[in-house]
Amino acid sequence: MRPIEIVIPILLAIYIIWPHPRPFMIGLAPPFTLLLILIHFYFEGYRWQMIPLYALTFIFSALTFFVRDLKPAASILIFILLAVSTALPILLPVPKVEQPSGPNEVGTTIYEFMDTSRKELYSGKDESRRLMAQVWYPARMTSTAKHAPWMSDAEIYAPAISSGLLELPSFFLDHLALSVSPAYLDLPLAETSKLAPLIIFSHGWLGFNTQNTGQAIELASHGFVVIAIQHTYGAVITVFPDRTVATNNPKALPENAADSNYEVVARILVNQWAEDISFVLNQFQDYNADVDSPFFQKLDLERIGVYGHSTGGGAAVQFCGVDARCKAVLGMDPFMRPVSAEVIENGISQPSFFMFSQSWTDLADSRNNKLFNQFYPRIENNAGVISITGTEHFDFSDLPSLSPLASQLGLKGALNGRRVTEIVNTYLLNFFEMTLKNKPSLLFSGLFNDFKEVKVR
């Protein structure tokens, strides 16, 4: 809960439990709380999870003029009602992205791209491939800087995530529009003589490009430029600047994983995503050479890393298997079934590291694990494979921060969320600093073993 949201039930609780007769100032607690709610509307913003507390405040404010004392039994029942009303905003808080550990402020900006060299496969229209991407980068602070939202166009994304990803009522996550990130919108890039390594992130099926914002901000705070691509029609939903909306096309990835045609269809999808990565990288190569671009001569295009989650992990592997510009690749529960047979058979030459959740690791005989086990020995520069005990598939994203009930929603495992973030971010940062900055890593040298939850596969 946010600061004013916390004060509201506290004031109401004081009013309820204060023994009779109440002092005059205590009697004014409900009307004062009503005033506080108006301040809350202005500074923090209304959200539906607070409606029971809004209603109780209004009722108590009215009662102060008509009822002086409440019987003990009534006070107990009302206090229970207050506790239940307070539980709702606690269980569905406004998500918070943790502050990064690096020395740099972080800026972020959003781009739209049109790839006229490719036709869109999944829109049912004769049109070019259209993409969105969000970039996080080390930035220079200004006096007018404003925090960026965690999720742009949340009024459209939130219902899609609720119903499309979580199978919940569409209004369930409306409060995501109130969440802000530690990054600042459209800040200028930091002034430095060092070129920034570039890292590209690819989300999973029914995912979205800001689902790993915390990781992107962490990397950017340490000097990387991070680009997260929105894979149109594979994402849960895509919103373009002209307010055109592209929903997920379920035919792009068969629902039945046992379908004999599954891998043929899935490879078409992931090949498109790998081409998305290539195309967006081309755009930033152009920006790096464009004197009018904020990225002019800011990027080190000899140091490019790629990482992805789930189907995006497969796209990262596929891209690095066919494009030599990739200098390092990291997969989080990489979905290998859509990766081409050639890449699985030939392996990749770039430094590679893979993290698996316990839930995916435990499926030892799955088709995906068998393909990974076939692919893994063919990697020329292997930095290792780990699994994290007590984790689920979405623990590699920001989604567990949606609620303390994330485990019940299938978004996280038993391991504490902060601990998961610490482990994942440490491996992520260490890997790319080691491979793209030639920085020695105690973690990858085996001299750091504080993560008892980590198992080497």
Backbone torsions as a table, in degrees:
resi	resn	phi	psi	omega
1	MET	NA	150.1	179.8
2	ARG	-84.3	165.5	-170.1
3	PRO	-52.2	-52.1	-178.2
4	ILE	-67.9	-34.6	177.3
5	GLU	-60.8	-33.3	179.2
6	ILE	-70.7	-39.3	-176.5
7	VAL	-68.1	-34.9	-175.3
8	ILE	-57.1	-55.2	-179.8
9	PRO	-69.0	-27.3	177.7
10	ILE	-63.5	-45.5	178.8
11	LEU	-63.5	-40.6	178.6
12	LEU	-66.4	-38.0	179.0
13	ALA	-65.2	-41.1	178.1
14	ILE	-60.2	-42.9	179.7
15	TYR	-62.3	-41.9	-175.4
16	ILE	-70.4	-43.9	-171.7
17	ILE	-88.6	-9.8	-179.1
18	TRP	-66.7	128.7	-177.2
19	PRO	-66.7	151.3	179.0
20	HIS	-82.2	148.2	-4.1
21	PRO	-78.5	143.0	-179.6
22	ARG	-78.0	142.0	171.1
23	PRO	-61.2	158.8	-177.0
24	PHE	-57.3	-44.1	-176.4
25	MET	-66.6	-35.9	177.6
26	ILE	-67.3	-35.9	178.2
27	GLY	-63.9	-23.4	178.8
28	LEU	-86.1	0.4	-177.1
29	ALA	-57.7	-46.2	179.6
30	PRO	-62.6	-47.9	177.0
31	PRO	-60.6	-36.8	178.1
32	PHE	-65.8	-38.7	178.1
33	THR	-64.7	-36.0	176.6
34	LEU	-61.7	-41.3	176.0
35	LEU	-64.0	-39.2	-180.0
36	LEU	-63.5	-35.0	178.2
37	ILE	-63.9	-38.7	177.3
38	LEU	-62.9	-39.0	176.3
39	ILE	-66.2	-40.2	176.7
40	HIS	-60.1	-42.7	177.4
41	PHE	-56.8	-41.9	-174.4
42	TYR	-73.8	-46.4	-172.0
43	PHE	-92.1	-37.3	-175.7
44	GLU	-103.9	-33.5	179.2
45	GLY	99.2	138.6	177.0
46	TYR	-64.3	146.0	168.3
47	ARG	-148.5	149.2	-170.0
48	TRP	-66.5	-25.6	179.9
49	GLN	-63.6	-19.0	-179.3
50	MET	-91.7	-3.4	-174.9
51	ILE	-54.9	-44.6	178.0
52	PRO	-59.3	-37.5	178.0
53	LEU	-70.8	-36.4	175.0
54	TYR	-60.1	-45.9	-177.5
55	ALA	-64.1	-44.2	179.3
56	LEU	-61.6	-39.7	179.2
57	THR	-62.4	-43.7	178.8
58	PHE	-63.3	-42.8	-179.1
59	ILE	-64.2	-46.4	-179.6
60	PHE	-64.1	-36.8	179.0
61	SER	-63.1	-39.9	177.8
62	ALA	-68.3	-39.4	-177.7
63	LEU	-64.7	-29.6	-178.3
64	THR	-61.3	-22.1	-179.3
65	PHE	-92.1	-15.3	-174.6
66	PHE	-121.9	-25.0	-177.0
67	VAL	-127.0	118.0	-178.2
68	ARG	-83.3	-43.4	-176.3
69	ASP	-125.8	144.9	174.1
70	LEU	-108.2	139.1	175.7
71	LYS	-65.6	151.0	-177.5
72	PRO	-53.2	-42.6	-178.8
73	ALA	-63.0	-40.2	179.0
74	ALA	-66.5	-39.6	179.1
75	SER	-61.8	-40.1	-179.9
76	ILE	-65.5	-44.5	-179.8
77	LEU	-64.2	-40.5	179.9
78	ILE	-67.6	-37.4	178.8
79	PHE	-64.7	-39.1	176.3
80	ILE	-63.3	-41.7	178.2
81	LEU	-62.4	-39.3	177.6
82	LEU	-63.4	-42.5	-179.9
83	ALA	-62.8	-42.8	179.0
84	VAL	-65.0	-40.8	180.0
85	SER	-65.5	-34.4	-179.9
86	THR	-73.9	-28.1	-178.0
87	ALA	-63.9	-33.3	-175.4
88	LEU	-61.7	-52.2	177.4
89	PRO	-69.1	-20.8	175.2
90	ILE	-72.2	-42.1	-177.6
91	LEU	-76.8	-20.9	176.5
92	LEU	-127.4	71.8	-177.0
93	PRO	-76.8	165.9	169.1
94	VAL	-71.3	118.0	-174.9
95	PRO	-59.3	146.5	-179.0
96	LYS	-126.4	128.4	174.8
97	VAL	-89.7	127.8	-175.6
98	GLU	-66.5	149.3	175.5
99	GLN	-63.8	139.2	-179.7
100	PRO	-74.8	165.4	-176.2
101	SER	-96.2	-10.2	-174.3
102	GLY	-80.9	169.8	-175.8
103	PRO	-80.5	-13.4	-174.5
104	ASN	-93.3	142.5	163.8
105	GLU	-66.9	157.3	-175.9
106	VAL	-122.6	129.6	173.2
107	GLY	-107.6	162.3	178.2
108	THR	-147.8	147.2	177.5
109	THR	-149.3	161.3	-173.3
110	ILE	-120.0	138.8	-179.3
111	TYR	-124.4	148.1	168.9
112	GLU	-112.1	138.6	-180.0
113	PHE	-130.4	148.6	173.4
114	MET	-126.7	118.5	179.4
115	ASP	-97.4	95.4	-176.6
116	THR	-73.0	-8.8	178.9
117	SER	-84.3	-8.7	-178.4
118	ARG	-127.7	140.1	173.3
119	LYS	-88.0	142.9	176.5
120	GLU	-68.8	133.1	-176.3
121	LEU	-90.3	-22.7	-164.9
122	TYR	-121.6	6.6	-178.4
123	SER	-91.1	-17.3	-174.8
124	GLY	77.1	11.5	-179.3
125	LYS	-124.4	158.6	175.1
126	ASP	-86.6	88.0	-175.9
127	GLU	-149.8	163.5	180.0
128	SER	-80.2	159.5	178.5
129	ARG	-68.2	126.9	-176.4
130	ARG	-120.7	133.1	-172.0
131	LEU	-134.2	155.8	167.3
132	MET	-119.3	151.1	175.8
133	ALA	-147.7	145.0	174.7
134	GLN	-117.1	139.0	-175.1
135	VAL	-120.4	136.6	171.9
136	TRP	-118.0	141.9	-172.5
137	TYR	-155.2	156.1	173.9
138	PRO	-64.6	132.5	-167.7
139	ALA	-129.6	164.1	174.3
140	ARG	-103.6	124.4	-176.5
141	MET	-70.0	144.7	174.8
142	THR	-126.9	164.1	-177.1
143	SER	-70.4	-19.3	-178.0
144	THR	-102.8	12.3	-175.3
145	ALA	-61.3	138.3	176.7
146	LYS	-127.4	139.2	178.3
147	HIS	-62.5	140.4	176.5
148	ALA	-81.6	149.8	172.7
149	PRO	-66.8	152.2	174.3
150	TRP	-60.9	-36.2	-175.3
151	MET	-139.3	112.5	175.1
152	SER	-67.9	150.3	179.8
153	ASP	55.4	40.4	-176.9
154	ALA	-62.0	-26.8	179.6
155	GLU	-64.6	-18.9	175.8
156	ILE	-100.6	-41.6	-178.3
157	TYR	-66.6	-43.0	-173.5
158	ALA	-58.2	-48.7	177.0
159	PRO	-61.8	-35.8	-179.9
160	ALA	-66.8	-40.7	178.1
161	ILE	-66.8	-43.2	-179.3
162	SER	-59.2	-51.6	-174.4
163	SER	-86.8	-39.0	-174.6
164	GLY	-81.0	-36.3	-176.4
165	LEU	-100.0	-41.1	-174.6
166	LEU	-102.6	-10.4	-178.9
167	GLU	57.1	45.4	178.1
168	LEU	-116.4	168.9	176.8
169	PRO	-56.0	146.0	-172.2
170	SER	-62.2	-28.0	-178.2
171	PHE	-81.1	-6.9	-166.6
172	PHE	-57.4	-35.4	-175.9
173	LEU	-112.5	26.7	-179.4
174	ASP	-56.8	-28.4	-176.7
175	HIS	-70.5	-7.0	176.9
176	LEU	-60.5	-24.0	178.4
177	ALA	-64.6	-17.4	-178.8
178	LEU	-91.0	-7.1	-174.5
179	SER	-84.6	130.3	176.7
180	VAL	-115.6	157.2	-179.3
181	SER	-106.1	166.6	175.9
182	PRO	-70.9	-10.6	179.6
183	ALA	-80.5	155.9	-179.7
184	TYR	-110.5	142.4	-172.8
185	LEU	-77.8	124.3	170.3
186	ASP	59.5	32.2	173.9
187	LEU	-68.5	154.8	172.0
188	PRO	-69.1	154.3	178.7
189	LEU	-66.7	152.7	178.4
190	ALA	-62.3	144.1	177.8
191	GLU	-86.7	111.9	-177.8
192	THR	-151.9	153.0	178.3
193	SER	-83.8	-10.9	-178.1
194	LYS	-90.4	135.3	173.9
195	LEU	-75.1	144.1	-176.2
196	ALA	-91.7	130.1	170.8
197	PRO	-63.2	152.9	-175.8
198	LEU	-112.7	133.1	177.8
199	ILE	-126.9	132.7	179.6
200	ILE	-112.3	133.9	179.2
201	PHE	-111.7	138.0	178.0
202	SER	-122.2	120.5	-178.3
203	HIS	-78.0	175.7	-179.0
204	GLY	-94.9	178.7	177.0
205	TRP	-58.9	131.5	-175.9
206	LEU	64.0	18.3	175.6
207	GLY	-95.2	-162.9	178.7
208	PHE	-160.1	159.6	-167.2
209	ASN	-72.4	-17.1	177.5
210	THR	-96.9	9.3	-178.0
211	GLN	-67.7	-18.7	178.3
212	ASN	-119.7	38.0	-178.1
213	THR	-57.1	-41.5	-179.3
214	GLY	-57.4	-40.6	178.6
215	GLN	-68.6	-41.3	-180.0
216	ALA	-62.7	-42.1	179.9
217	ILE	-67.7	-38.5	177.5
218	GLU	-60.9	-46.7	179.3
219	LEU	-64.4	-43.8	-178.7
220	ALA	-64.1	-34.0	179.6
221	SER	-66.9	-17.0	177.8
222	HIS	-104.1	16.1	170.6
223	GLY	101.5	4.3	178.2
224	PHE	-92.7	152.6	166.8
225	VAL	-101.0	124.0	-174.1
226	VAL	-117.2	127.1	179.3
227	ILE	-114.4	122.2	176.5
228	ALA	-108.7	120.6	-176.4
229	ILE	-91.2	139.4	172.1
230	GLN	-97.7	111.1	-177.5
231	HIS	-83.2	97.1	-175.0
232	THR	-55.5	134.1	179.7
233	TYR	76.5	-12.8	170.7
234	GLY	-101.7	-26.5	174.5
235	ALA	-68.6	164.8	179.4
236	VAL	-61.7	-34.9	174.5
237	ILE	-168.7	154.0	176.3
238	THR	-131.2	134.0	179.9
239	VAL	-118.4	125.5	179.6
240	PHE	-97.3	161.3	-176.8
241	PRO	-57.6	-28.3	178.9
242	ASP	-84.0	9.7	178.6
243	ARG	75.0	9.9	169.6
244	THR	-66.5	138.8	-178.3
245	VAL	-118.8	132.2	175.5
246	ALA	-115.5	112.9	-179.5
247	THR	-84.4	164.6	177.3
248	ASN	-62.2	137.0	176.5
249	ASN	-101.8	104.4	-175.4
250	PRO	-63.4	-19.7	-179.7
251	LYS	-74.1	-12.7	-178.6
252	ALA	-72.3	-21.6	177.3
253	LEU	-141.7	111.2	-175.1
254	PRO	-55.6	139.8	179.7
255	GLU	-70.0	-33.1	-178.7
256	ASN	-88.7	103.8	-178.2
257	ALA	-66.9	-15.8	179.1
258	ALA	-88.3	-1.7	178.6
259	ASP	-57.9	131.2	-177.3
260	SER	-64.0	-21.3	-179.4
261	ASN	-96.9	6.0	-171.0
262	TYR	-57.0	-51.8	-173.2
263	GLU	-69.5	-29.4	176.9
264	VAL	-63.9	-47.9	-179.5
265	VAL	-67.2	-43.5	-178.2
266	ALA	-64.0	-34.3	179.9
267	ARG	-69.3	-31.8	174.9
268	ILE	-62.8	-43.8	179.0
269	LEU	-61.4	-52.4	-175.2
270	VAL	-70.2	-29.9	173.7
271	ASN	-63.8	-38.4	175.6
272	GLN	-63.2	-42.0	-179.4
273	TRP	-65.7	-39.5	176.5
274	ALA	-63.2	-37.3	176.1
275	GLU	-67.9	-32.4	173.9
276	ASP	-59.4	-45.4	179.9
277	ILE	-60.7	-46.1	-179.9
278	SER	-61.1	-44.0	-177.9
279	PHE	-65.8	-46.1	179.9
280	VAL	-63.9	-38.3	176.2
281	LEU	-61.5	-39.3	176.1
282	ASN	-58.8	-40.9	-178.9
283	GLN	-63.5	-39.3	-178.7
284	PHE	-77.7	-24.3	169.3
285	GLN	-63.7	-41.2	176.9
286	ASP	-65.4	-41.5	178.8
287	TYR	-61.1	-37.4	-178.1
288	ASN	-65.2	-23.4	-179.7
289	ALA	-101.3	-2.7	-175.4
290	ASP	-96.8	115.7	-176.4
291	VAL	-62.5	-22.7	-180.0
292	ASP	-88.7	-3.4	-179.0
293	SER	-88.8	143.1	175.2
294	PRO	-63.6	-17.4	179.5
295	PHE	-96.0	11.5	-178.3
296	PHE	-56.3	118.4	178.4
297	GLN	52.6	35.8	177.7
298	LYS	-108.6	-15.9	-170.8
299	LEU	-105.8	139.8	173.6
300	ASP	-96.2	98.3	-174.4
301	LEU	-81.4	3.4	171.0
302	GLU	-93.1	-4.6	-179.2
303	ARG	-128.8	85.9	-177.2
304	ILE	-120.8	124.1	176.6
305	GLY	-113.9	156.7	179.0
306	VAL	-136.0	137.2	171.4
307	TYR	-143.8	158.0	-176.9
308	GLY	-156.7	162.4	-180.0
309	HIS	-115.0	130.0	173.9
310	SER	60.3	-121.8	178.9
311	THR	-60.7	-32.7	174.5
312	GLY	-66.9	-29.1	173.7
313	GLY	-66.4	-39.1	175.0
314	GLY	-65.1	-39.1	178.0
315	ALA	-64.7	-37.8	177.9
316	ALA	-63.0	-43.9	178.2
317	VAL	-63.1	-45.6	-179.3
318	GLN	-60.5	-45.9	-180.0
319	PHE	-60.6	-46.5	-177.4
320	CYS	-70.3	-20.8	176.6
321	GLY	-77.0	-16.6	-175.9
322	VAL	-123.9	-8.2	-175.9
323	ASP	-128.3	112.8	-175.6
324	ALA	-69.7	-9.3	177.4
325	ARG	-67.0	-23.8	176.6
326	CYS	-70.3	125.4	-179.0
327	LYS	-110.4	-8.9	177.8
328	ALA	-164.7	145.0	-178.8
329	VAL	-139.0	138.5	178.1
330	LEU	-130.6	132.1	178.8
331	GLY	-116.7	137.2	175.7
332	MET	-112.7	111.2	-171.5
333	ASP	45.3	56.5	-175.8
334	PRO	-64.5	132.2	178.5
335	PHE	-88.2	107.3	-170.6
336	MET	-89.5	-16.6	-175.1
337	ARG	-61.7	-32.4	177.7
338	PRO	-83.6	-6.6	-179.7
339	VAL	-70.0	140.4	-175.5
340	SER	-62.1	150.8	179.5
341	ALA	-61.0	-32.1	-179.3
342	GLU	-66.0	-43.3	-179.6
343	VAL	-68.9	-41.0	177.7
344	ILE	-63.2	-40.5	-178.0
345	GLU	-73.4	-40.0	-175.1
346	ASN	-91.2	-17.8	-177.4
347	GLY	73.9	-169.4	178.0
348	ILE	-133.7	157.5	-175.3
349	SER	-98.4	-16.5	-175.8
350	GLN	-73.8	154.1	170.8
351	PRO	-54.9	131.6	-171.7
352	SER	-136.4	144.9	177.6
353	PHE	-146.6	143.5	-175.4
354	PHE	-135.1	136.8	176.6
355	MET	-117.6	132.4	178.1
356	PHE	-120.4	143.7	170.8
357	SER	-74.8	161.3	177.4
358	GLN	-64.1	-36.9	-176.6
359	SER	-63.0	-36.7	177.9
360	TRP	-79.7	-34.4	178.6
361	THR	-63.8	-39.1	-176.8
362	ASP	-66.3	-19.5	177.7
363	LEU	-84.5	60.8	-170.1
364	ALA	-58.3	-34.2	-176.3
365	ASP	-96.8	12.5	-179.7
366	SER	-67.7	154.9	176.9
367	ARG	-58.2	-37.8	-178.9
368	ASN	-64.7	-45.7	-179.9
369	ASN	-66.1	-35.9	178.7
370	LYS	-65.3	-40.7	177.7
371	LEU	-66.8	-39.6	178.4
372	PHE	-64.3	-41.9	179.5
373	ASN	-65.1	-28.2	175.0
374	GLN	-74.4	-38.1	-177.7
375	PHE	-75.6	-39.4	-168.7
376	TYR	-58.4	-43.8	-179.9
377	PRO	-65.6	-13.7	-177.3
378	ARG	-93.0	4.0	176.5
379	ILE	-79.9	126.6	-176.2
380	GLU	-74.5	-34.9	-174.8
381	ASN	-126.5	82.4	-170.6
382	ASN	-94.7	120.8	177.9
383	ALA	-95.7	-1.4	174.0
384	GLY	120.9	169.8	176.2
385	VAL	-136.8	132.7	177.8
386	ILE	-128.7	160.4	166.3
387	SER	-126.4	150.2	-176.8
388	ILE	-113.3	114.2	-178.2
389	THR	-62.6	137.9	176.2
390	GLY	82.5	21.8	-178.5
391	THR	-120.9	154.7	173.7
392	GLU	-114.1	176.6	-172.5
393	HIS	-57.3	-43.0	-175.2
394	PHE	-85.2	2.0	174.6
395	ASP	-63.7	-17.6	178.7
396	PHE	-82.7	6.3	-179.1
397	SER	-125.3	-176.9	175.7
398	ASP	-81.8	-7.7	-171.0
399	LEU	-60.4	-32.8	177.0
400	PRO	-60.4	-18.4	179.2
401	SER	-75.5	-4.6	-178.8
402	LEU	-64.9	-29.9	-174.9
403	SER	-167.9	148.3	168.8
404	PRO	-61.0	-15.1	177.4
405	LEU	-90.5	15.7	-176.5
406	ALA	-56.5	-35.5	178.5
407	SER	-63.3	-43.3	179.9
408	GLN	-67.8	-26.6	178.7
409	LEU	-84.8	-1.1	179.9
410	GLY	79.5	18.1	-176.2
411	LEU	-97.0	-11.4	179.9
412	LYS	-155.0	164.0	176.5
413	GLY	-94.4	-163.0	-174.4
414	ALA	-76.9	-22.3	-176.5
415	LEU	-68.1	136.4	-179.3
416	ASN	-51.4	134.6	-175.0
417	GLY	-59.6	-41.1	179.0
418	ARG	-63.9	-36.1	179.1
419	ARG	-68.1	-41.2	177.3
420	VAL	-59.3	-46.6	-179.8
421	THR	-60.7	-42.1	179.4
422	GLU	-60.8	-45.7	-178.1
423	ILE	-66.5	-51.0	-176.1
424	VAL	-62.8	-46.4	-178.4
425	ASN	-65.4	-35.1	179.4
426	THR	-65.6	-46.1	178.3
427	TYR	-65.5	-43.5	-178.5
428	LEU	-59.9	-51.0	-178.3
429	LEU	-66.2	-45.4	-179.5
430	ASN	-61.5	-40.6	-178.3
431	PHE	-63.5	-48.6	-176.9
432	PHE	-75.0	-29.1	173.8
433	GLU	-69.3	-35.5	178.5
434	MET	-69.4	-43.3	-172.9
435	THR	-87.4	-31.3	-176.0
436	LEU	-104.9	-15.6	179.6
437	LYS	-121.7	1.0	-178.1
438	ASN	54.8	37.0	-179.7
439	LYS	-94.0	126.4	179.5
440	PRO	-59.1	144.8	-177.6
441	SER	-126.5	118.9	174.3
442	LEU	-64.7	-33.4	-178.4
443	LEU	-62.6	-47.3	-176.4
444	PHE	-86.2	-10.6	174.8
445	SER	-87.9	-6.4	179.0
446	GLY	86.9	6.7	-178.4
447	LEU	-90.6	-4.8	178.2
448	PHE	-120.4	118.0	-176.7
449	ASN	-136.6	36.7	-179.1
450	ASP	-77.2	-11.5	-178.0
451	PHE	-91.7	85.3	-177.7
452	LYS	-68.5	-18.7	179.4
453	GLU	-76.9	-11.0	-175.5
454	VAL	-91.2	131.6	174.9
455	LYS	-118.5	132.9	177.6
456	VAL	-82.9	127.4	-178.6
457	ARG	-87.0	NA	NA
